[in-house]
Amino acid sequence: HAGTRQFSTSSECERDFPPSKITGFQRVMVIKALRPDRLHTAMQVFASEMIRVPSLSPPPMSISELYEVLGTEAKQPILLITTPGSDPSKELEEFALGKVGRDRYASCAMGGGQQEA
């Protein structure tokens, strides 16, 4: 079958999956069994499909850009998830002090060794 042959030789088999009625999770399991070399990427594709985002690695965004995107009436808290060695706290503090002042700004770091606040 042409679709199966393309899947087995494709460098992006997770995107060239033969048409079928299986779920995204089942597709990941098939790739795990038949193409374990593509499992990591298949899991990324599955995760981005499940949470309905185009990529799990969005481009970097500054705090001021985030503020512009969310708007001035945003009422939800923001959770910043960073990679090891990255620390946006200084940028966030400077931005917040300029917008709301020291008396209305509070931060809580939840990194390693800081579980007790």
N, C-alpha and C positions, 0 to 999 in steps of 0.2 A: 504494500500500500504506500502511495507517494507521501501522504501526510506522516506516516510512521517513520519512513526513511528520512524525511526532512527533520523530524524531531530528534532522531537518534544521531544525526550528524551536525545539527545546528550548534553554532557557538552561543546562541541565545535560545535554547530549547524552551525555557520558561515563557518566552513570548511567542514561540512558534509551535505551541502545543496543538496537536490535531483537534479538530472540532469534536466536542463530546458533551455529554450532559452531566459530567461529574462536577462536584463543587470545587472551589478554590483550594480548600484543604486537601481534598482527595488528589487534586493535581500536584500539590506539594509532595504527597506521599508517593505518587508515581515517579516523580522526578528523583525522590530520595532513593527509590529502588533501582531505577534504570540509569539515572544520570547524577550520581552523588557529587560529581564535580560542579554541578550547577545548583546545588541545594541552597547555598547561602543567598544567591541572587533570587532564586525562586521564592524563598521565604520573605525577602524584601518586597518583591512584587506582590505577594499575597497580603502582607501587612499593609502596604499602601492602598491596595484595593479595599481591604476591610475597613480602614478608617477614612477612605475616600479622599486621599490626598495624592497629588501627582508624584511626590517624591518623599522619602523619609529623610532626605538630606537637603532641606531648603537652603537657599543662599543666605549668607549671614545678613543680619539686619541690626542696625543700630537702635538704641533705645528711642531716639527721636523719630526714626522711621516707623518703629512699632507704634508709637504714640499717634503718628499721622494716620496709620492704617486703622487703628482702633477707634480713633476719634476722641473728642474731649468729654463725651458723655459716657464713656465706658465705665461700667459699674462692677465688672468681674475682676477678681485678682489675676495676676499674671504669674505663671510658674516658669522660671527660667531654668532650663536643663542645659548644662554645659559639659564640655569635654574636660578631662584632666588637664590642669594647667591654665585653663581659661577662667577668668574672674571678671565678670561684668559689673561687680559691685561699685567700683569707683565711678564708672560711667553712669550707672543708675542713680547713685547718690547725687552726683553733680546735676543731673537732669532733674531729679525730684526736688532738690533744694531750690533750683531756679523756678520750678512750677508751683510748689506748694509750701515751701519753707521748711526749716528745721523742725518746728513744733508739730508738723503734720506728717513727717516722714519716719517710718520705722522699717527695719529690715531684720530678717531672721535667716541666717545661713544654716543649711541642713547638710553640709558636706561631711566627709569622713571625720569621725572623732567629735562631731558637734551635735550628736543626736539629742542631748538634753539641752533644751532652750531655757 
